[in-house]
Amino acid sequence: MKKLPFLAVVLMAAGLLPFVACTCGIVFFDSGVPVPNLLMALVIYGAVSLSFIGAVHWGLALELDRAILTSGADRADNLRLVLGVVPAFAGWIAAYLAYAWVPLAGVIILAVLFPLVALAERGAWQRGWLPPGYMGMRWIATAVTECCLLMVLLVRAF
């Protein structure tokens, strides 16, 4: 794994703190009153995180000094753009269902989405479309996020 900038690793770890804090609050808080708010905070932050992950791919697709995308953009850029939009849209669906129906529905959707997006990124990484070192950091972030989401599901659904 190529060395990543230290700041990128620190910011990745800091980006996991809301997942860990919400999970601890949901798991360890005895009263049921603030739990729906913490569940919504967890789902909304998960949706924002998926949007951020998608933005990485948009940035990579647009980095080649192109001011305007043309219909002749190559296949890799087209797939990067799709991979950039799908996580954001899916995160929005999770947030909407959590708001309109029940917060645990959003948690379930996020628990499915994060590993799927990581697997899609793994395919992109294998094709050389992602910088070296990126997937190592992504797997750590996905593992922590998934542990938090699954812990919330175990504690609140059963």
C-alpha positions as CSV (number, residue, x, y, z in Angstrom):
1,M,0.0,0.0,0.0
2,K,1.4,3.4,-1.0
3,K,1.7,5.8,1.9
4,L,-1.3,8.1,2.1
5,P,-1.0,11.7,3.4
6,F,-1.1,11.6,7.2
7,L,-3.9,14.2,7.2
8,A,-6.1,11.9,5.0
9,V,-5.7,9.1,7.5
10,V,-6.5,11.4,10.5
11,L,-9.6,12.9,8.7
12,M,-10.8,9.4,7.8
13,A,-10.6,8.4,11.5
14,A,-12.3,11.6,12.6
15,G,-15.0,10.9,10.0
16,L,-15.8,7.7,11.8
17,L,-16.4,9.5,15.2
18,P,-20.1,10.4,14.5
19,F,-20.8,6.7,13.7
20,V,-19.1,5.6,16.9
21,A,-20.7,8.3,19.1
22,C,-24.2,7.7,17.8
23,T,-23.8,3.9,18.2
24,C,-22.6,4.3,21.8
25,G,-25.5,6.6,22.6
26,I,-28.0,4.2,21.1
27,V,-26.5,1.1,22.7
28,F,-25.7,2.5,26.1
29,F,-28.4,5.1,26.7
30,D,-31.0,3.7,29.0
31,S,-34.0,5.9,28.1
32,G,-35.9,5.5,24.9
33,V,-36.6,9.2,24.5
34,P,-33.5,10.4,22.6
35,V,-32.9,7.2,20.7
36,P,-35.0,8.1,17.7
37,N,-33.1,11.3,17.3
38,L,-29.8,9.4,17.5
39,L,-31.0,6.9,15.0
40,M,-31.9,9.7,12.6
41,A,-28.5,11.3,13.2
42,L,-26.8,8.0,12.4
43,V,-28.8,7.5,9.2
44,I,-28.4,11.1,8.0
45,Y,-24.6,10.9,8.7
46,G,-24.5,7.6,6.8
47,A,-26.3,9.2,3.8
48,V,-23.8,12.1,3.9
49,S,-20.9,9.7,4.1
50,L,-22.2,7.8,1.1
51,S,-22.4,11.0,-0.8
52,F,-18.9,11.9,0.1
53,I,-17.7,8.5,-1.1
54,G,-19.4,9.1,-4.4
55,A,-17.8,12.5,-4.7
56,V,-14.4,10.9,-4.7
57,H,-15.3,9.2,-8.0
58,W,-16.7,12.4,-9.5
59,G,-13.4,14.1,-8.7
60,L,-11.4,11.3,-10.3
61,A,-13.6,11.4,-13.4
62,L,-13.3,15.1,-13.8
63,E,-9.6,15.5,-13.0
64,L,-8.3,15.3,-16.5
65,D,-8.4,19.1,-17.2
66,R,-11.9,18.8,-18.8
67,A,-14.0,21.9,-18.3
68,I,-17.0,20.3,-20.0
69,L,-17.9,16.6,-20.3
70,T,-18.3,15.4,-23.8
71,S,-20.2,12.5,-25.2
72,G,-16.8,10.9,-26.0
73,A,-15.8,10.5,-22.3
74,D,-14.3,7.1,-22.0
75,R,-15.9,4.1,-20.3
76,A,-13.9,4.5,-17.0
77,D,-15.1,8.1,-16.6
78,N,-18.7,7.1,-17.3
79,L,-18.5,4.3,-14.7
80,R,-16.9,6.7,-12.2
81,L,-19.7,9.2,-12.7
82,V,-22.3,6.5,-12.1
83,L,-20.4,5.2,-9.1
84,G,-20.4,8.8,-7.9
85,V,-24.2,9.3,-8.1
86,V,-25.5,5.9,-7.0
87,P,-24.3,6.0,-3.4
88,A,-25.7,9.5,-2.9
89,F,-29.1,8.5,-4.3
90,A,-29.2,5.3,-2.2
91,G,-28.2,7.2,0.9
92,W,-31.0,9.6,0.2
93,I,-33.5,6.7,0.0
94,A,-32.2,5.4,3.4
95,A,-32.6,8.8,4.9
96,Y,-36.1,9.2,3.5
97,L,-37.3,5.8,4.7
98,A,-35.8,6.5,8.1
99,Y,-37.8,9.8,8.2
100,A,-41.0,8.7,6.6
101,W,-41.3,5.2,7.9
102,V,-39.1,4.0,10.7
103,P,-35.4,4.9,11.5
104,L,-34.3,1.3,11.6
105,A,-35.2,0.9,7.9
106,G,-32.6,3.5,7.1
107,V,-30.0,1.6,9.2
108,I,-30.8,-1.6,7.4
109,I,-30.4,0.0,4.0
110,L,-27.1,1.6,5.1
111,A,-25.8,-1.7,6.5
112,V,-26.4,-3.2,3.0
113,L,-25.1,-0.2,1.0
114,F,-21.7,0.4,2.7
115,P,-20.3,-3.1,1.8
116,L,-21.8,-3.0,-1.7
117,V,-20.2,0.4,-2.4
118,A,-16.9,-0.9,-1.0
119,L,-17.1,-4.0,-3.3
120,A,-17.8,-1.7,-6.3
121,E,-14.9,0.4,-5.4
122,R,-12.7,-2.7,-5.1
123,G,-13.6,-3.5,-8.7
124,A,-12.6,0.1,-9.7
125,W,-9.4,-0.2,-7.7
126,Q,-8.5,-3.5,-9.4
127,R,-8.8,-1.8,-12.7
128,G,-6.4,0.9,-11.6
129,W,-9.1,3.6,-11.4
130,L,-8.4,4.5,-7.7
131,P,-5.1,5.7,-6.2
132,P,-2.9,3.1,-4.4
133,G,-3.6,3.1,-0.7
134,Y,-7.2,4.2,-1.0
135,M,-8.8,0.8,-0.6
136,G,-6.8,0.0,2.5
137,M,-8.3,3.1,4.1
138,R,-11.7,2.4,2.7
139,W,-11.8,-1.1,4.1
140,I,-11.0,0.2,7.6
141,A,-13.7,2.8,7.3
142,T,-16.2,0.3,6.0
143,A,-15.4,-2.2,8.7
144,V,-15.9,0.4,11.5
145,T,-19.1,1.8,9.9
146,E,-20.5,-1.7,9.3
147,C,-19.8,-2.7,12.9
148,C,-21.6,0.3,14.2
149,L,-24.6,-0.2,12.0
150,L,-24.9,-3.9,12.8
151,M,-24.5,-3.2,16.5
152,V,-27.4,-0.7,16.4
153,L,-29.5,-3.3,14.5
154,L,-28.7,-6.0,17.0
155,V,-29.5,-3.8,20.0
156,R,-32.6,-2.1,18.7
157,A,-34.2,-4.6,16.4
158,F,-34.1,-7.6,18.7
